[in-house]
């Protein structure tokens, strides 16, 4: 393992620059997540490269990455590459798997790099988060109050009111996720009433939008956070259930929803009924290839045979099933499900080791993300992975220094010990 330079002031300057880089990331993530979601991906890549350059004199980037999570991610992506062999377009699928690997590993590195900062440096980055979320909320309110002027200027007038509101959905889900690290930051800064108010305020904002996924995610996250506040054991049960049950029971629940007639329930929105219809079809296809699945990124190419589409001109499965657990089972089979559980388990284990306030907020965010992933977006969409990974990085940034797992980083940042002289060794 490398050691820092002999000049502590130079090392401190490196970390100051790192904190500015991460502050910029925290500032831009909520704003770009709202106005230009695809720009979150290059933001993440540029931040990763800049952070790697800053920490190079302190440690090599791979030395800062959590070994368990890194290994689990590599095994998962390895299976994705193998499962690319039986997809209709193997080369394209393999390239997508590699892009997913790069993005995820950059995020794991940034989580490690964030732990190098001292309290003042991490607080500087945290203020970037507060400013970015505040700016994004102001933009949302401007859109709601004045008839979507910003989006109209950027993308032209919407076709109807539903289209106008739905263009904000990705940004609303981003804010729903980032509400949790913002609440943790307010708690650590001793703004306790504000910390309690942030997630409910985010829920109120989501209720004003068309993003049912954000509403469901925040509602479930608030419930999980409340139960996790009862103690660590309750939090562990929540995390275990959230990791295992969607993958173990997802297909069965999908069939029950169709049998209950939810695909025809007029009190549900058309998009919700469409999902119920699609999930039932996906559940049938999972049973046909339960072990290895239909191949990585193959959802849109699954043969529909005589399956009845939900609406005229629509496919049985759109570009993806709009359900992360079902997509894992459909494309990667039981093997992919086991590896997914492994990745989530190691993340949950780190969450479980946090102090109470940080643990409760992180569990709320974890459940919010899983709920959104179970109702919206394809798992391999780069902007979605970048938002999830970025939220994880920010959750580390806002942690108090004493709460960070700095064991592997300590050796990289402590000053080197002088070697004893030959005379001293001979004594």
Residue pairs with C-beta under 8 A, 6 or more apart in sequence:
1 59
1 60
1 63
1 411
1 412
2 58
2 59
2 60
2 63
2 412
3 412
3 415
3 416
4 11
4 57
4 58
4 412
4 413
4 414
4 415
4 416
5 11
5 57
8 415
10 57
11 57
11 58
11 413
14 54
14 55
14 57
14 58
15 54
15 58
15 116
15 117
15 118
15 121
16 121
17 54
18 51
18 54
18 55
18 113
18 116
18 117
18 121
19 117
19 121
19 122
19 124
19 125
20 124
21 47
21 50
21 51
21 54
22 47
22 51
22 110
22 113
22 114
22 117
22 125
22 128
22 393
22 397
23 124
23 125
23 127
23 128
24 47
24 128
25 43
25 44
25 47
25 125
25 128
25 390
25 393
26 125
26 126
26 128
26 129
26 132
26 394
26 397
27 128
27 129
27 131
27 132
27 135
28 43
28 132
29 40
29 43
29 132
29 174
29 178
29 387
29 390
29 394
30 129
30 132
30 133
30 135
30 136
30 171
30 174
30 175
30 178
31 132
31 135
31 136
31 139
32 39
32 40
32 43
33 40
33 136
33 170
33 171
33 174
33 175
33 178
33 383
33 387
34 136
34 139
34 140
34 168
34 170
34 171
34 172
34 174
34 175
35 139
35 150
35 151
35 154
35 171
36 154
37 170
37 171
37 174
37 383
37 387
38 382
38 383
40 383
40 386
40 387
40 390
41 103
41 382
41 383
41 386
43 386
44 103
44 106
44 107
44 110
44 386
44 389
44 390
45 102
45 103
45 106
47 110
48 106
48 107
48 109
48 110
51 109
51 110
51 113
52 61
52 109
52 113
54 113
55 61
55 64
55 113
55 116
58 116
58 412
58 413
59 116
59 409
59 412
59 413
61 109
61 112
61 113
62 109
63 408
63 409
63 412
64 109
64 112
64 113
64 115
64 116
64 408
64 409
64 412
65 105
65 108
65 109
65 111
65 112
66 108
66 111
66 112
66 346
66 350
66 405
66 408
67 408
68 346
68 349
69 108
69 343
69 346
69 347
69 350
70 105
70 108
72 339
72 342
72 343
72 345
72 346
73 101
73 104
73 105
73 108
73 343
74 101
74 105
75 339
75 342
76 336
76 339
76 340
76 342
76 343
77 97
77 98
77 100
77 101
77 104
79 332
79 335
79 336
79 339
80 93
80 97
80 100
80 296
80 332
80 336
81 94
81 97
81 98
81 296
83 93
83 292
83 293
83 295
83 296
83 331
83 332
83 333
83 336
84 90
84 93
84 94
84 97
84 295
84 296
84 297
85 295
86 292
86 294
86 295
87 93
87 294
87 295
87 296
87 297
87 298
87 301
88 295
88 298
88 301
89 301
92 297
93 295
93 296
93 297
93 298
94 296
96 296
96 297
96 380
97 296
97 297
99 382
100 380
100 382
100 385
103 382
103 385
103 386
103 389
104 385
104 389
106 389
107 386
107 389
107 390
107 392
107 393
110 389
110 393
111 392
111 393
111 396
112 408
112 409
114 122
114 125
114 393
114 396
114 397
115 396
115 399
115 404
115 405
115 406
115 409
116 406
116 409
116 413
117 125
117 397
118 401
119 400
119 401
122 397
122 398
122 399
122 401
123 189
125 397
126 185
126 189
126 397
126 398
129 178
129 181
129 182
129 185
129 394
129 397
129 398
130 182
130 185
133 175
133 178
133 179
133 182
136 171
136 174
136 175
137 175
137 205
139 150
140 168
140 171
140 172
140 175
140 205
140 209
142 149
142 150
143 149
143 150
143 151
143 168
144 208
147 164
148 158
148 164
148 167
151 158
151 164
151 167
151 168
152 158
155 167
158 164
158 167
162 210
165 209
165 210
166 210
168 209
168 210
168 211
169 209
169 210
169 211
169 213
169 214
169 376
170 383
172 205
172 206
172 209
172 211
172 214
173 211
173 213
173 214
173 217
173 372
173 376
173 387
174 387
175 202
175 205
175 206
175 214
176 202
176 203
176 206
176 211
176 214
176 217
176 218
176 221
176 368
176 372
177 217
177 365
177 368
177 369
177 372
177 387
177 388
177 391
178 391
178 394
179 198
179 199
179 201
179 202
179 218
180 199
180 221
180 361
180 362
180 364
180 365
180 368
180 391
180 395
181 361
181 365
181 391
181 394
181 395
181 397
181 398
182 198
182 398
183 195
183 196
183 198
183 199
183 361
183 364
184 195
184 357
184 358
184 361
184 362
184 395
184 398
184 399
185 398
186 192
186 194
186 195
186 198
187 195
187 357
187 358
187 361
188 357
188 358
188 398
188 399
188 400
195 357
199 218
199 221
199 222
199 225
199 364
200 222
202 218
203 215
203 218
203 219
203 222
206 214
206 215
206 218
207 215
211 376
212 269
212 271
212 272
212 375
213 371
213 372
213 375
213 376
213 377
214 372
216 371
216 372
216 375
217 367
217 368
217 369
217 370
217 371
217 372
217 375
218 368
220 367
220 368
220 371
221 364
221 365
221 367
221 368
221 371
222 364
223 367
224 238
224 242
224 363
224 364
224 366
224 367
225 360
225 361
225 363
225 364
225 367
227 234
227 235
227 238
228 234
228 235
228 238
228 359
228 360
228 363
228 364
229 356
229 360
232 352
232 359
235 352
235 359
235 360
235 363
236 352
238 363
238 367
239 348
239 351
239 352
239 363
239 366
240 348
242 366
242 367
242 370
243 341
243 344
243 345
243 348
244 341
246 324
246 325
246 370
246 374
247 325
247 328
247 329
247 337
247 340
247 341
250 283
250 323
250 325
250 326
250 329
251 282
251 283
251 286
251 287
251 326
251 329
252 283
254 276
254 279
254 280
254 282
254 283
254 323
254 326
255 280
255 283
257 263
257 276
257 279
257 280
258 276
258 277
258 279
258 280
262 268
262 272
262 273
262 276
263 273
263 276
263 277
263 280
263 310
264 273
265 273
268 276
273 310
274 310
274 311
274 314
275 322
275 323
275 375
277 310
278 310
278 316
278 317
278 318
278 321
278 322
279 321
279 323
279 326
281 304
281 307
281 316
281 317
282 299
282 302
282 317
282 321
282 323
282 326
282 327
282 330
283 326
285 294
285 302
285 330
286 293
286 326
286 329
286 330
289 333
290 329
290 333
290 334
291 333
291 334
291 335
292 332
292 333
292 335
293 329
293 330
293 331
293 332
293 333
293 335
293 336
294 302
294 330
294 331
295 331
296 331
296 332
297 331
297 380
298 330
298 331
299 317
299 319
299 320
299 321
299 327
299 330
299 331
299 378
300 315
300 317
300 318
300 319
300 320
302 316
302 317
302 330
304 315
304 316
304 317
307 316
308 316
309 315
309 316
319 378
320 327
320 377
320 378
320 379
320 380
320 381
321 327
321 330
322 375
322 376
322 377
322 378
323 374
323 375
324 370
324 373
324 374
324 377
324 379
325 337
325 374
327 378
327 379
328 336
328 337
328 340
328 379
329 336
329 337
332 339
332 340
347 366
347 392
348 366
350 405
351 359
351 362
351 363
351 366
352 359
353 359
353 405
354 362
354 399
354 403
355 400
355 402
355 403
358 395
358 398
358 399
358 400
358 403
361 395
362 395
365 391
365 395
369 388
369 391
373 379
373 384
373 388
377 384
378 384
379 385
396 404
406 413
